Amino acid sequence: MGDLHGVTQLKPRIILGGAILKIKKEKEAAFLEKYPVGITSLGEMGIFDHTFMTISNDGIVERYAMYYDQKVIDFKTPGIYVQVRGQSKHGPNRYDYVDFMSTLSAYLEDALFCVDYCDNIDKYEIKDGVLYFKDKGKFDEFDNYLILDYASSPEIIADFYIEKINELILFNNELMENGENLNVYYDQEDYEDLLNKFRNCKDYISVEKFKELEDWLKIQIDNC
């Protein structure tokens, strides 16, 4: 499969497997004029490599993510959304994608997402219509970068692990429907590592949510 370009959105909300960015309401007409849409073989409205437009009348957007289970996200606000799809082999490529995002950022609401590939992390942050790009360097895992770079923002780390476990539950349910077992892909050490990182976020997670996800991880460990 080779090295994949993982995409993780951190602001304004955590999204794994890609980023979903909102076009400013007052910029929608100009955006549609600037970016002609090319329909892909899958019926997606492509505006650039691994980047797609979604027009939502109710704020509900289907996430386009390779190697992730199907998921819809309710943003509550109708409008135009731009999706950056993660887990692809050839992109988003830093060299041409930075130029693309620099121009696109003028139409976007504030957001932040990261692209990780070949153990390197690229950070894309949009503020007031301007892109701030930074090469964050080499990290063995995205988790290690997140814990180091966002030590002063523990709520973001907590939300990341909530979403990571929720994705694992979604994957597990899909496997069970197909008669497979999640433990083929994850062993006891994987679960214990995730549980320990999750427990470090306990103070920033509601009691109910923490117990729900902790109990699920403990069951997986017992079943290994």
Buried (B, 14 or more C-beta within 10 A) or exposed (E): EEEBBBBBBBBEEBBBBBBBBBBBEEBBEEBBEEBEEEEEEEEBBBBBBBBBBBBBEEBEBBBBBBEBBEBEBEBEEEBBBBBBBBBBEEBBBBEEBBEBBBEBBBBBBBBBBBBBBEEBBBBBBBEEBEBEBEEBEEBEEBBEBBBEBBEEBBEBBBBBBBBBBBBBBBBBEEBEEEEEEBBEEBEEEBBBEBBEBBEBBEEBBEEEEBEBBBEBBEEBBEEE
